[in-house]
Amino acid sequence: MNALGVATLFAKEMRRFLRVPGQTLLSPLITTTLYFLVFGWSLGSRLSEVDGVPYARFILPGLVMLGVVTNAYLNSASSLFVMKLQGTVVDLLVSPLSYAEILGAFVAAAVTRGLIVGGIMWVVGALFTGFGLAHPLLAALLLVVVASGFAALGFLTATWAASFEQVNLLPTFVVTPLAFLGGVFYSASMAPPALRWLTRANPIYYLVEALRWTVLGRADAHPGAGFLVAGVLAAGAMAAAYAVLRSGWRLRG
């Protein structure tokens, strides 16, 4: 293993997003605060509890999951796409790094960004709801696996994309709608039958509920389903990203 090369690429990716802290770190801080002001306080005053949990605390795991997923995806997607535009991705492909090492460095940096943003969102939300965690180690494990899967999806999307608009297709038209229909702000058990069916057919729902279980110690869906979805997603996306990187599709020439 070329440890120095992997560490160098990882450090380069970290510096890239840390150079714009207002966009990568301050933005989720403001967004989370607004969510809690609007939903936690305004709606929470009318809907005091969901399944016996204070409403503001109920929505926190879903917001953290959304922040981790979005930022892990965008970090690898935007970085690789810019390298394609600048033509520097070819230099990376001929460097003394294996395909697995290149992908690993990209994914590790994206996971780190996702966890940093998720941690910021957790701290902000915990100021409103309390800092208790039912299963902290399992929460961290779940977020790492989920972030790895979406980082690999970002890598795949950037490989395929020909414009920034295409890079943003997945988070704008898939991830965000699925998250909002995935039980972030409501419990599936309290929803009308049609919405309940739609929610339980949504894979993001199981990720949110698994994280909700690690935070609250209770959830509407079995947490094992969420861990299974996360594992399958991460394994499939990583395998696909590795295959595409090794083939050089849309990266060479």
Secondary structure by P-SEA (a helix, b strand, c coil): caaaaaaaaaaaaaaaaacccccccaaaaaaaaaaaaacccaaaaaacccccccccccaaaaaaaaaaaaaaaaaaaaaaaaaaaacaaaaaaaccccaaaaaaaaaaaaaaaaaaaaaaaaaaaaaacccccccaaaaaaaaaaaaaaaaaaaaaaaaaccccccccccccccaaaaaaacccccccccccaaaaaaaaacaaaaaaaaaaaaacccccccaaaaaaaaaaaaaaaaaaaaaaaaacccccc
